[in-house]
Amino acid sequence: MADRYLNFTGTAPGRFLTRRLGLPQPAPLRRWSAEHPTLEGELLHLTAGDSQHTSTLAEILARTGLKEVTATDARHVSAVVLDATALSDTPGLAQVHAALHPVVRQVAANGRIVVIGAPVSASDHHQAAAQQALEGFVRSLGKELGRCRTATLVRIRSASAAESTLRFLLSPRSAYVSGQVIEVGDAEPAPCDWDRPLAGRTALVTGAARGIGEAVAEVLARDGAHVVVLDVPSAQAELVRVADRLGGTALPLDITADDAGERIAAAVSASAGGGLDVLIHNAGITRDRKLANMAADRWDPVLDVNLTSVLRTTDALLSSGTLKRGGSVVATASIAGIAGNVGQTNYAASKAGIIGLVRSLAPRALAEYGVTVNAVAPGFIETKMTAAVPLLIREAGRRMNSLAQGGLPVDVAETTAWLSGAASGGVNGQVIRVCGQSLLGA
């Protein structure tokens, strides 16, 4: 659905009126396209303290295609990367201020600021205070930047394991991701064709006949994956059209069936060459009512589709070996599961349950099966469902984030694709909000 307010603020009268009234002034987001696959401009690589990661980070940043310049030579800065991994006490925070204060205004519209920190120490409370301070700093900075500029904190153990994450954040693919804290482990990075990072991987996407699921399947296929698209049998015609367009395989199936995992395993083995590399849990429904008015027939289906089926099929595909070592599970949570939402106790419970699943399963799945488990948590995404929301509530949903606009299904898809790649093996147990840094929730 067209965002008429965003279009209006792009006109001279719209800019004048919104400034005078103090209204939000969203700028158009520049997303990935084949014509413009990278950020356009210069990169500043700054350091606070004496970092051990400087040379490795410099090599990674050189491979992003952005031209690195010094602050004095900068003319059109599209990205700033500040390495604050050496920060070990609170006086060192002055170096963060000294590095970024002079350059914030130089960052172009749709630019990126990425602060790289270290894991928070459990034994050194001075280091922990300083590194945790970066989280509040980055989240606040993301709310100040405006002009569709974003800020993200990445905590690393090994710089080499962070290449996939840095490439994602320093590209148009991350347009609707801001104010996030991403932990990257020290996994050995897998070899990768960065133009087609999912080449040779087979991915199953549930709820793929339309909306976000269809967008996820499209981006995974664009990045080289063979996609198996799954949806309910009643959506078979739409599902087949999606599969045919993407050169994939259609699998009409009720994901809530007790034997769904076994049937997926059989279908994948027969059609995709013996196993899955990527499992995307996107299928979901809503049955909104306030709890006082919510009968069991509105509660049960939401929990069954959104949560129980995810648990059941993930367990089945892991235990059967259908999901191969080096594979990825990406489930769909929601900011409703983080912040709650009126009339959605069932939906919010199911999406909070996804977060619990990820946090508990991720370390065990990696240790036992060599599989990472993460989640995306969309905010207000422009879909047919949100188009049916009453006008004033819809406008509030669009504007109540740092980018002052709704996201698109492709924003969720780009984040899902990044988490699905073998090169992202260091990212595990994370819940990444795709919400433009929504003002709701943490």
N, C-alpha and C positions, 0 to 999 in steps of 0.2 A: 504494500500500500504506500502511495506517495506521501512523503513528509512535507506537507504544504508550508508549514512554518519554517522548516529549514530552507526551502526554496525562496520563501519571502525574505528571509534575512540575508539572502545573497543579492538582493536588489538594493539600489541606492535608497529608496524610501524605507525599505525594511531595516536597513542598517541604521538609518537616522532615527526611526521610531523606536526600535528596540533599545538603542543607546539612551534615548531620552527617558524611557520608561524603566530602565534598569532590568530589562528582560534578558534571558539567555540568548547568546549569539553563537550558535553552532557554526562550525566551518565544515565544508565537505570533507569527508574522510577519503583518503587516497588508498585504495586497496590494491592487491596484487592484480596485475593483468599481464598478458603475454607481451604487450608493448612496453609496459613499465614494470618489470619484475623486481626492481631494486629501489631503494631510496635514492634520491637524486641530490647529491651535494657532498659535503666534506665531513670528515670524522675527526673528532678530537679524542685522543687517548690520554687521559690524565691519571695521575697516581697520588694517593695520599699515604705517605710513608714509604718505607723501603720494602716493596713487594717481591716475593720470590716468583711470582707469576708473570712478571713484566714481559719477558722475551716470548714466552709461549702465547700470551694474549696478543702481542704485536703480530705474531705470525698468523693467528686465527683472524684477527681483524683485517689484515692485508688481503686475506682470501675472500672477504665479503664483497669486494669490488668497490668499496668506498675509499676515496682518496684521503689519507691521513695527513693532517696539517697541524701546525702549532697554533696556539691561541692568538698569537700576534699576526699570523698569516691568514687566519680564517676569514672567509667572505660569505659563504653560504653553508652553514653548518646544519647537516641533517641528523647527526648523531653525536652524542657525547657518551663515552664510556669512562667511568671513574673507578679505578681499582682501589678499593679501600680494605682489601683483605688483611693488610698489615696493622690495621687499627686495633690497638690492644688496651687503650684506656680512654677515658672521657676527654682529657685535654686534646687528644688526637682528633676529636671531632672538629676542632677549629680548622684542620687541614681540609676537611670536606667542604666547609663553608668557603675557605679561601680558594679552593679549586673551582667550585661551581658558581659562586656569586658573580664573578666577572663575565661568565659566558652564557648564562641562562637566556639573556635577551637575544643572543646571537642565533639561537636554535630556530630553524625555519618552521613554518607550519607543517604539521604532520611529521615532525621530527621526533627523535627518541633520546631519552636519557636513561642509561643503564648503569646502575651502581652495583659493583661486584664486591660482595662481602665474604666473610669466612663463617663457617658454622659457629653457632653460639656455644661457648665453652660451658661444660657442666662443673668444671673445677676451678675456673678463674673468673670470679664475679666482676672484676674490672673489665676484662675482655668481653664478658657477656653483656655488661651494661652498654659498652661502646658499640658492639655489633648489633644489639637489639635496638639501640637508638637509631640506627640506619633505617629500620623498618618504619618508624614513625616519621622520620625525615622524608623518605621516598613517598609514602602514602600522602603526606601533606603536599609535597612538591607536585605530585600528579594532579592534585586539585587546584593548584595555582597556575599551571602552565598555560592552559587555554590553547586555542588555535589547533586543536586536535593533536597536540604534542603529548607524549606519554612518558611515564617514569616507571621503572621496574627495578626491583632488587633481586639479584641472583647470588645465592650463597654457594660457593664452590669449595671442594676439597682438591680437585685436580683441574687445572685450566683446560687440559686437552679434552676432558670429558664434557666440557661446556660448549663445544663448537656448535653443535646442533641447536642448542638453546640460544646462543648469541646470534646465530644466523637468522633464526626465527624472529627474535626481538628486534634485530636491526634490518628488518625488511617490511614491506607493506602487508605481509601476511598477518602481522600482529596488530593491525590497525585498531582493533576494539579491545585490546588487552592493556590495561594500565593499573598502576597501584598494586601490582602483585608481588609476592615474595616466592621465589622459586628455588628450591633446594636441588643441587646437582651432586650426586655421589661421585665416587672415583672409578666408575666402571671404565674398562678399556674401550675407547671409541671404535665402533665398527667401521670398516671401509664403506664409503658412500659415494654414489654419483649424485652430486648436489642438485643437478637438474632434474633427476628422477629418483628421489631418495627412497621410494617404495618399490622400485623395480625388482621383480622376482618374488614379491611377497603377495600372499593371498589374504584378502580381508573380507570378513563377514560384517555387514552392517544391518542391524535390525531396525524396523520402522522406516524402511528406505524408499517407500513408494512415493513419498512427497516430503515437502518441508525441509527441516534440518537434516533428516536422514538421507534424503535425495542429494542435498548439497554435499554432505560428507562423502557419499559414494562418488560423486563427481570429482571432488578434489583428490581423493585417494587414487582414482583411476588416472587423473591428470598426472599424478606423481609416480605412476608406473605400476600400481597394484592391479592384480586381477580381483574384481569385486564380486562377492556373492551377496545379493541383496535379498533381504527377508522382510516379509510383511504378512499380514493376515490374509487368508484365502480370498476374502471378499475384495481385496485390493489387487488381485492377481493381474488384471489387465494393465493397470498403471505400473505395477512392479515389472512386468515383462517389457513394457516400453522403456523403463529406466535401464534395465539390464541390456536390452538390445542397443540402446544408444551408447552405452559405456563399454560394450564388448564384454559384459559380465554374465553372471548366471543368476536366474531368478529362483527363489526358494519360497513359495507360498506356504506359510506355516504359522500356526497359533503358538507364540512363544511361551504361553502359559501352560501348554500341554505337559503332563508329567514326563513324557519321553522326548521332549523337544531337544534336549542335549544329544541324545542318541541319534535322533533323526538328522540333526545338523551334522553330526560326525559322519554318518553314512553318506549324506548328500555331498559333503565336502570331499570325502575320499573318492567318490565316484566322479566328481566334476572338476575338481581343482588340483588333482595330482597328489593327494595324500596329506592333507593337513592344513591347518590355519596358522598364519603368522600374526594376524591382527584380528581381534574381536572387539567390535564396537557395539556397545549396548546403548541404542538410541530410542528404542520403542518406548512410548509413554503415553498416558492418557490423563485427563482431568475429569473430575466429577465434583464440581465446586458446590459447596453449601456450608453455612456456619454449622458448627458441631451440633448445636441444638436441633437443627433441621436435617441432619445427615443420617439417613437410614443406612443399615448395613450394606444394602445393595449399591450404595454409592461409595462406601469405604472399601469394601473387599476387592473390587476389580482394580482400583488404583494401586493398592498395595501389591496385588498379585502381578500386574503387568510391570509396574515400575521398579519393584524391589525383589519380590520372591522369585520371579522368573530369572532375574539377573543372577541371583545367588545359585539357583538350581542349575542353570545352563553353564555358568562359569565352572562350578564344581565338576560337572560332567565332562566338560571339554578339557579341563586340566587333568583330571584323573585318568581319562582315556588316552592321553597323549595326543589328542587331536590338535591342541594348541602347542605348537612346537617351541623348543628352546630358542631363546632369542626373540620370542614373540612379545606381543603387547596386548593388554586389555585396557580399553578406554570406555568408561561408563559415563552416562550423562546425569549429573546432579542438577542443582538449580540454586540460585540465590534464595529462593523460597525455603530451601532446606537449611540455609544459613541464618536468614533473618526472620523467617516466618511470613505468613501472608493471610489476611482476613479471608475466611471462606475456604481455606486450603489446608486444613489440618491433616487431611489424608495425603494430599500431594506433598506437602512439606515434610511429613513423616517419612514418606517413601524416599524423598531426595536426600534427607538427612541420613537415612539408612544407607544410601549409596556411599556417602562420605565415610560412615563407619566401616563399611565393607572394604573400602580402599585402604584406610589406615591400618586395619587389622591384617588383611590378606597380602598387601604389597610385600612386606619383608619375607613372609613365608613362601609366597609364590616365586619370588626371585631365588630364594635359597633352595627350594625343592624342585622347581620346574624351569628355572632360568627365564621367567616371564615377568615383565613389569606390569604394574596395575596402577592406573591413574584415573582421574575424572576431570571433566570439564563442567563448569557450573555457569550456564548461560544466565544473563540478565534479561532485559527487555529486548527481544529479538522480533523483527518484523516478519510475522507469519500470518496465515489465515486466522489462526486462533487469536492473536493479538489485534488483528483488524476488527474482530467482533467485540472487542472491549469498548465500553462507553467512551465517548470522545474525551471528556475531562480526565478520566483515569488513564486513558491511553497517552494523552499529552504529558501527564505527570510522569508516567513510566519512561517516556522518551527523554524528558529533560532532567530527571533526577540522577544524573551521572556526570562525571567530569568532562565528557565529550558532548553533553547536552543533546543527544540523539539516540535513537534505537539502533541496535546492531542488525546485521543481516545473517541469514543462515550460513553464508559462506564464512563469516567470522568464526563461528563455532567449528566449521569444517576445517579451516586452516589450522586452528589450535589442535584439533583432533589428529590431523595428519602429522603435525610435528611430533606429538606424543607417540605416534604409531611407528615411527621409523626406528630401524635398528641402531642408528647413530644417536638416538635419544635414550640409550640404555641406562644412562646415569640419572635419569629423571624417574623416580619411583615413589609411590605413595603420596603424590601431589594432587591437590584439587585446585585447578586453575580457573579463576572466574573470568568469563568472557562477557563483560558487562559494562565496558567503558568506565570502570571504576564507579560502580553504582554507589550512591550515598546510603543505601540500605545495607546493613550487616557490617561485619568487620572488614 
